[in-house]
Amino acid sequence: MGSSAFLLPLEPRGLYREMLTQAWRRQARLPNNHQAIQRAVGCTADEWSRCWPAIQHYWRVDGAFLVNETQLEIYQETTDLSAKRSEAGRLGNQKRWSQENRKTVASDIANDIANTSPPSPSPSPSLISVSISDSEKKRTIAPTALLSADADFEAFRQAYPVSRRVGGKQALKAWKSATKGRNGAHLETMLGALEQHKRSEQWQTAKLIPLMTTWLNQERWTQVLPAAPRPIHQGWNCPHDELCRDTQACIAKMSTERKAAQR
């Protein structure tokens, strides 16, 4: 559906993001069973019946599962990278502790013992405690931070104009850099700036819209662009959007709805 995901009403948008989160925890897929999904995301049957029609086109049936194409791609890249790093670590440890290296280590230990100097004071228990605490904290927070970063990036990507989303891996890298640390930008800041830019005069011309990676790397969310001139429609107040630019389409839609109601 392109960049319209952020423009969804709050209720279906919340269901969509919760489904992305639950899918990530299940290898980027959900069971193709609406009742099971309702239990997983914690919504009622009435809420589901209201929201699902608005977001179902973001999901594709894959056998017994529902998948989101963009999330599936990011998940595969993430798992492939994790597997490569794990294998590199295993090979590095294997090489480090080979038979030849063990002999070298044993020789170094013997030399150290022969030239032992008086022991230095032991580290205080408080320092040991802080070190262990920090290590445990990193192991606990890292998976959650990764999940949040990927889910937020997917929401941002869905909101960006579809024709300018090129560079998936580089864009994800730029996103993580832009949102990293205490001074990093938040998702709400990004989306708010993006919506303002989409209404600007510059962005009404497709070729003048920066690529998604460029927008992130150059911190374009900090800029405020001049708004596009508001169209003047004599006697027309669009019921869908006060900045409506497609008057004829809205009139045709309302005419169709009125005729259907009269039947």
Beta strands, then each sheet from edge to edge (+ up, - down):
strand 1: 30-31
strand 2: 60-62
strand 3: 65-67
sheet 1: 1+ 3- 2+
end
